[in-house]
């Protein structure tokens, strides 16, 4: 989507008009052709839910989101041990079933759990114990698919929430038609860029709730890389330990079906048995060596602030449009690097880089492995200003190493 530029006198009206368009025309439930039956409610109209709206709903957008993060999902203070089983169905770009599988977890405490993924391309069981983390099956870190499946039930709201880097605002709704209550999240408040603003649609997230409640019902356009066209719908909401958990979740990419998730079982673990989290003798310990998660997961689930925004604001404080310039964006569609360790090898348009994210979520070291060296200086500056959510293992932040590909992209910033 192109950019919009406005003078200071037109900023409030322009922002309101833009957000109205995004809420009313963008956040629509997929058609029956787009998402297999049963479909979400048409046009995001509110519908009765088994979960009651008995939690006070703050009037301000920021407080509303923080409150929603505390009551949606299975993570947070006061949660008691639980067991969950989810079945999933993944679709190809034609809407045909590509694979099916399951996610199952027994959670006793942040450092005591058993987490299992079962599917045709990834099967793994992870055991969190007081002495370390162990795995059987696939030794790789879970990919984006597995991560999203778990997220939609464990913390569907909080992964978007670091309001230091976002400006939250409520979107108006038609109460007579029962349309969901939505909140928009924009990166950097408009007042921080002087008298002009530029807002891209994929930089505005929308999170929607059942009217007058904190029950999560939909989201779209979240600011993580690669998810600007995502639409997520939460249906058949249940109440568990004073929290809301969706019974069915539908995910669409670019208007096409991507995932259908079905909650098959959610129950309390009344008397936790230590044997639940006891790893078998052949399990491999994975936290006594460098931690190297899937880079797609880091960009999808941990990115809080893209360093490009800071450079744009610092270099153009009055909001004047900067010239067209190459910027380097993380991607999963790159030419694989050659086997040689020769860093002078040129791959047209691509850069392969390795960097460290510390326990506070900041990039502390950048190493360029292969690729087009013309963009190295630019991408290193940007990465040092990029902020991530700390990576947690056994409930504590840890340092991680990431190897990813970046591709040159020409845009206005």
N, C-alpha and C positions, 0 to 999 in steps of 0.2 A: 504494500500500500504506500502511496506517496506521502509526502509530509505536508503539514499545514503551518502557515506562518501568520501571526496576528499581532496587532499593536496592543499596547497595555490596556487601552480603553475597551478593547473587544475581547480581552482574555476570558473574563468570567462567562460571558455569553457563549463564546466559541467553545470553551471546555464543556459547558453544559450541553450544548447542541451535539458535540461529538459523542459524549457519553450516552446521551439519549439514543442516538443512532445505534451505538454498539449494544446497548442493553435490549432495545426493542427488536432490532433486525438481526443482530448477531447471535444472541443467546436463544436460539429456537431449538426445540427438541428435534432430533433427526426424524425423517420420515420412516415408514415401515420398510421402504426399500433400503435405507441406509443402515438401520440397526435391526437385526433379527428380532422376531417376536420373543417375549412381550416387549412392546416399545414403551419408552418413557411417555409421560403425559404430554400431549400436544401443547406447544406454545408456552411451556413452563408455567401452566396454570397451577395453582396450589391444589393439593388434594389431601384428604384426611390421612393421618399417619397414626400407627399404633403408639408411637412415642408421643408423650404429652409435651406441650410447650410450657412447662411449669418453672422454667428458669428465667429470671429477670433478663430482659433484653435492653442493653444500653442504647441510648439514643445516638451517641456519637459513633462514627464509622470505626475509628481506631479501637475504641473500647469494645465495640460489638465483635470485631474480628478476634481480639484477644480472648474474649469470653467464649466465642465459638470454638476456638482452638482447645480450650480446656474441657469442653463437653462433647466434642465429636471425636470418636476413635477410642482406642484402647491404651493410650499412653498418657502419663501424667501422675501427679501426686495423688496418693490415696487409692490407686488402682490395686485390686487384689488379684491373686493368680487366676489365669484364664487359659482356656484351650479353644482354638479356632480351626475350622476346616473350610476351605474355599475351593470350589471347582471353577476352572476358567476355560474359556473358549476363545482362541485367537483367529482372526480372519485375515485373508489375503486382500489385495487391492480390488478384487472382484466381488468381495463379500462372501466368499466361500470359506468354510472352516479349514484352517491351515494346521492347527494343532489344538489339543486339549491337554489338560493337566490339573494339578492340585497344589495348593499351598496349605501347610498345616504347621501350627506352632503351639507349643506348651510354654507359657511364660510364668515364671515364679518370681523373678526379680531381674533387674538389669544385667546382673552377672550370673544368672541361673535360668537357662532356657534351653529349649530344643526347637529348632527351626528347620522345616523340611520343604523342599521343592521337588515335585515329580512331574516330568514332562519328557517328550521325545528327544529334545535337544539339551536338556539340563536336568540332572537329578542329583540332589545333594542334601545331606543332613548336617546341620551345624549344632554343636553342643557348647553352650556357654556354662562354664564352671568357675568356681572360686579360684582355681589354679591356672585357668587359661581357656582358650577357645580351640575346639577340635572339629575336624570335618571328616566325613566319609563321602564317597561318590566323587563327583566332579570337583577337582581341586581349585577351579577358578572362582573368583568372586562373582556373586550373582550379577546378572546383567540388568539392563533397564526394564525388561519385561517382568522379571521376578520382583524387582524393586517396586515397580508401580503396583503390582498386584497386592503386595503387603501394605504399601502406603495407603491405599484407598480404604483400608479397614483399621489400620493402627494409628495413623496420623494424617488424615485427609486434608486438614486445614493448615497445620503448623508448618509444613515444609515450605509454604509460601511466605511465612510470616517473619519478616524482620523489618519492622516499620521504620527503622532508622533510614532505610533506603527506598521507602515507598510513601506515597501520599495517598491516604485512603479517603474516599468520599462516597456518600450514599447516592444511589441513583433513584430518581423518582419512579413510582409505579402507580398503576391504576388500581386502587383498592377495590373498586366495584367489580373488576374482572378477576380479582384474586391472583394477580400476577405476583411471582415471587419477589421478595425483597432482595435487592442486589447491592453489592459494594464494589466499587472500582478501585484498583491499585495502580497508580502511575509511578514510574521511577523518577525520583527527584521532583519536589514541588515546583510548579511553574514559576513561583516567585524567585527561585534561585537562578533563573536564567535571564534576568533582566527584563526588557520590555518586549521580547519576542519569544515565542515558544514553538517547538516542533514536536509533535506527538505521532508516533507510529502506532497503528492498530495493534501490532503484535507486542507492543510494550505496555499495553493496558490489560490487566487481568480483571476478570469479573468473577465474583464468588456470590452465590445466591442461596437464600434460606427460605424455609417455609415462613409465610407472613407472620410477624409478631412472635417469632420463636427463634431459637438458635440452631434449628435442625437444618443441617446442610442438605441442599438439594441439587446444586449444579455449579459448575465452574467452566470458564472458557478463557483462552488466550493468556494463560499463565506465562510469566516472564522468563521461565527457564528456556534455554536454547533448544530449538527444535520442537517446541510445544505451542507455537503461536496459533495453530489451527485446531488445537485439541478442544473437544467438548466432552465433559464428564457429567453423567447424570446419576444421582443417588436415589434409589427407589426402595420401597418397602422398609422404611426405617424402623429399627427396633431400639428398645431401651435396655441397657445392660449396665449395671452398677452406676446408675445415674448418668450414663453417657449414651450418646446416640451412635448407632452403627447401622450402616446400610445393609439391607438384605440382598439387594441386587445393584450392581454398578455396571453402567454402559459407558464405554470410551470410544469416541470417534476421532479419527485423524482426517482433517480436511474434508469433512462431510461424509467420510466413508467409515464403515464399522471397523473397529480395531480389536476391542476386547469386550467380552461379556463375562462378568464375575458373579457367581452365585454363592451366597453364604449358606453352607450346608449345616454347620454346627458351630455354636458359640455357647460355652458353658463355663461356670466357675470351677476352679479346682479347690475343693474344700480342704482336703488334707494332702498337701504336696508330697509325693513320694520321691525321695532322692534318686531313685532309679530312673526317673523320667529323664533327667539330664545327664545320666552317667554315660560317657562315650564308650563304645566298644573297644576292645584291645587293638584293632587295626586302624583306629581313627588317627588322623594326622594333626598335630598341633600347628596352628597357622599364625599365632600372634607372637611367636618368638623369632620372626624374620621380617624383613621389610614388607609393609602392607601396601599392596598395589591394586586398588579397586579398578573396576572397569571405568575408563574415562567417560563413557557415555552416561554412566550413573552419576558421576561427579558433576557434570554439567546439568544433568536433568534434576538431580535431587539436592544438590548442595550449593549451587551458585546463588549468591545473594545480591551481589553488586558487580556488574560488568564494568571494568576499568575504563571502557570507552566513554561512558557517560561523564566521568570526572574530567577526562581530557577535553571533551567538548565544552564543558562549562568553564574550565580554567582558561582555555585558549580563546573562547568566544563569550566572555561574560555578559556582553550586551545582547546576546541572542542573534548576532549577525550570522547568516548562513555560511559555514566554512566551505572551501572549495572541495570538489570531488577528490577523494584520496583513498588509497588502498587501506583497508583494515583487515585484520586477520582473525577469522572466526573458527572456533572449534567445530569439527565436523566428523562424521563417521564415514564419509565418502571420499577417501583419499587413495592415491596410489601407494601400495605398500612400499616401505623403504627397502633398498637393496640390502643384501646380506653383509656387504662390506661396511666396515666401521669408518670409512672415509667420509668425513663431514663435508667435503667439497663437492660431493655428488649433487647435481641439480635436478630436482623434480619440478617440472613446470607447474607453477601455481600452488604447490603444496609445501608445507613445513612440518617436519616431525620434531617434537620437542618433549623434553622430560622436565618436570618441575616438582618441587616439594611444597606441600601445604602443611603448615605447622598446626599445633593444637588450638590456636586461636582462629584458624581459617585463613591465614595470610600466606601468600606465595613468598618463600624465602630463598629459593634457588631455581634458576632456569638454565637448562642445558639444551642446546640445539643439536640435534642428531643428524638430520639430513634435510635437504630441500633447497628452495629458492632463498638465497641469503639476502636478497634485497629487502625482505620484510622483517629481518631478525631484530633490528633495533626497535622498530615500531612495536612489534608484538611483545618484546620484553618489557617495555615501558608500561604498556597496557596491563600486562599480567601482574606487575608489581602493585597495581592499584585495584586489582580484582579481589573481591572478598567472598569467601565461601563459608558455609555453615560448618563448624567443626565436625570431623568424622568421629563417630562414637563406636567404641568397641567395649563390650561388657559395661556399658553405661558411662564410660569415661572417654574424653577426647584423646585422640592419638595422632601422631604424625603419619602422613601417607605420601607415597610417591605416585605420580601420574605420568603416563606416557600417552600423548595424544597427537592427532594430526590437526593442522589448521590450514584453511584455504583462504586465498586472497579474495576479497569481495569489495567492489567499488560501490560506495554509497555516500550520501550526504550525511555528515555528522556535525 
